[in-house]
Amino acid sequence: MDDPIHDERLTTAGLFFETHAGLAAALEREFAHDVPGVSIHAFEVLLRLARSPGQRLRMSDLAAQVAMSPSGLTRAVDRLEAAGLVERASCPSDRRGSFAVLTDAGRELVDRAIPVHLEHLDDCFTGLLDADELRRFTATLRKLRDHVNPTAAQVTDSPSTV
């Protein structure tokens, strides 16, 4: 290609970022409407905990998975803890580390919100793809995530032993 301004890689990256921004805005808007009082970001924290062994994750692992800075996650967990949805537990193998643990109230909120969230995902994301497209797209996203954010796929200190 003679003119790099028209490189297909720029188009692909641009489409990816535009899609992410649009999807995030749509999900945030729909979630706020249908699940008042809980932000989509707070729900993402609760959902990650609900899908983890023992419904707990080290704070550092959780931060990597939800793409928050450690201080941003600390503030989010503080708010969730004040609402009774999450609690902190010490890490026996690292006195400086701690776990975020989903409470029963947090699990009840996740259970109530999941059907609504799945409907939103179907409406503006996964429902637009057939089963094979979705499988391939998920595999591609996992490959990209593992390359650019490998810590998001790692979980330290198996919670089942804690």
C-alpha positions as CSV (number, residue, x, y, z in Angstrom):
1,M,0.0,0.0,0.0
2,D,1.4,3.3,-1.0
3,D,-0.6,5.5,1.4
4,P,-0.5,4.2,5.0
5,I,-3.5,6.4,5.9
6,H,-5.7,3.8,4.2
7,D,-4.1,0.8,5.9
8,E,-6.8,-1.8,6.7
9,R,-5.3,-2.2,10.2
10,L,-6.3,1.4,11.0
11,T,-9.9,0.6,9.9
12,T,-10.0,-2.6,11.9
13,A,-8.8,-0.9,15.1
14,G,-11.1,2.1,14.6
15,L,-14.1,-0.2,14.1
16,F,-13.2,-2.1,17.2
17,F,-12.9,1.0,19.4
18,E,-16.1,2.5,17.9
19,T,-17.9,-0.7,18.6
20,H,-16.7,-0.9,22.1
21,A,-17.7,2.7,22.8
22,G,-21.2,2.2,21.4
23,L,-21.7,-1.1,23.1
24,A,-20.6,0.3,26.5
25,A,-22.8,3.3,26.1
26,A,-25.9,1.2,25.1
27,L,-25.4,-1.3,27.9
28,E,-24.8,1.4,30.5
29,R,-28.0,3.3,29.4
30,E,-30.2,0.1,29.3
31,F,-28.8,-1.3,32.6
32,A,-29.4,2.0,34.4
33,H,-33.0,2.1,33.1
34,D,-33.8,-1.5,34.0
35,V,-31.7,-2.0,37.1
36,P,-31.9,1.4,38.9
37,G,-29.3,2.1,41.6
38,V,-26.6,-0.2,40.2
39,S,-24.1,1.0,37.6
40,I,-23.0,-1.4,34.9
41,H,-19.5,-1.1,36.3
42,A,-20.6,-2.2,39.7
43,F,-22.6,-5.0,38.2
44,E,-19.4,-6.1,36.3
45,V,-17.5,-6.4,39.6
46,L,-20.4,-8.4,41.1
47,L,-20.7,-10.6,38.1
48,R,-16.9,-11.4,38.0
49,L,-17.1,-12.4,41.7
50,A,-20.2,-14.5,41.1
51,R,-18.5,-16.4,38.3
52,S,-15.3,-17.1,40.3
53,P,-14.6,-20.1,42.5
54,G,-15.8,-19.4,46.0
55,Q,-17.4,-16.1,44.7
56,R,-14.2,-14.3,45.6
57,L,-11.1,-12.9,43.9
58,R,-8.0,-11.2,45.0
59,M,-8.4,-7.5,44.5
60,S,-5.4,-7.4,42.1
61,D,-7.0,-10.2,39.9
62,L,-10.4,-8.5,40.0
63,A,-8.8,-5.2,38.9
64,A,-7.2,-6.9,35.9
65,Q,-10.5,-8.5,34.9
66,V,-12.6,-5.4,35.1
67,A,-10.0,-3.1,33.6
68,M,-9.9,-0.8,36.6
69,S,-6.9,0.7,38.2
70,P,-6.3,-0.6,41.7
71,S,-7.4,2.7,43.3
72,G,-10.6,2.7,41.1
73,L,-11.4,-0.8,42.1
74,T,-10.8,0.0,45.8
75,R,-13.4,2.8,45.5
76,A,-15.9,0.6,43.7
77,V,-15.5,-2.2,46.3
78,D,-15.8,0.4,49.1
79,R,-19.2,1.4,47.7
80,L,-20.3,-2.2,47.1
81,E,-19.2,-3.1,50.6
82,A,-21.1,-0.1,52.1
83,A,-24.2,-1.4,50.2
84,G,-23.7,-4.9,51.7
85,L,-23.1,-6.5,48.3
86,V,-19.4,-7.3,48.8
87,E,-17.1,-7.9,51.8
88,R,-13.4,-8.0,52.1
89,A,-11.5,-11.0,53.5
90,S,-7.8,-11.1,54.3
91,C,-5.4,-13.2,52.3
92,P,-3.6,-15.7,54.5
93,S,-0.7,-16.1,52.2
94,D,-0.1,-12.3,51.7
95,R,-1.0,-10.0,54.6
96,R,-0.9,-7.1,52.2
97,G,-3.5,-8.7,49.9
98,S,-7.2,-9.1,50.3
99,F,-10.1,-10.8,48.6
100,A,-13.3,-9.2,47.5
101,V,-16.1,-11.7,48.4
102,L,-19.7,-11.6,47.1
103,T,-22.3,-11.5,49.9
104,D,-25.6,-13.3,49.8
105,A,-27.2,-9.9,49.0
106,G,-24.7,-9.4,46.2
107,R,-25.5,-12.8,44.7
108,E,-29.3,-12.0,44.9
109,L,-28.7,-8.8,43.0
110,V,-26.7,-10.6,40.3
111,D,-29.3,-13.3,40.0
112,R,-32.1,-10.7,39.5
113,A,-30.0,-8.6,37.0
114,I,-28.6,-11.4,34.9
115,P,-31.8,-12.0,32.8
116,V,-32.0,-8.3,32.1
117,H,-28.3,-8.0,31.2
118,L,-28.6,-11.1,28.9
119,E,-31.5,-9.5,27.1
120,H,-29.5,-6.3,26.6
121,L,-26.5,-8.3,25.3
122,D,-28.7,-10.2,22.9
123,D,-30.4,-6.9,21.7
124,C,-27.2,-5.1,20.9
125,F,-24.4,-7.6,20.7
126,T,-24.5,-11.4,20.8
127,G,-27.9,-11.7,19.2
128,L,-26.6,-10.1,16.0
129,L,-24.2,-13.1,15.5
130,D,-25.1,-16.7,14.6
131,A,-23.7,-19.5,16.8
132,D,-20.6,-20.0,14.7
133,E,-19.8,-16.3,14.4
134,L,-20.2,-16.0,18.2
135,R,-17.9,-18.9,18.9
136,R,-15.2,-17.6,16.5
137,F,-15.6,-14.0,17.8
138,T,-15.2,-15.2,21.4
139,A,-12.1,-17.2,20.6
140,T,-10.6,-14.2,18.8
141,L,-11.4,-11.9,21.7
142,R,-9.8,-14.3,24.1
143,K,-6.7,-14.5,22.0
144,L,-6.4,-10.8,21.8
145,R,-7.1,-10.3,25.5
146,D,-4.5,-13.0,26.5
147,H,-1.9,-11.1,24.5
148,V,-2.6,-7.6,25.6
149,N,-3.8,-8.3,29.2
150,P,-2.6,-11.7,30.2
151,T,-3.1,-11.1,33.9
152,A,-6.9,-10.9,33.3
153,A,-6.9,-14.6,32.7
154,Q,-4.9,-15.5,35.8
155,V,-6.2,-16.1,39.3
156,T,-3.7,-16.2,42.1
157,D,-4.1,-18.0,45.4
158,S,-6.9,-20.5,44.6
159,P,-9.9,-19.3,46.6
160,S,-11.0,-22.9,47.2
161,T,-8.1,-23.3,49.6
162,V,-8.9,-20.1,51.6
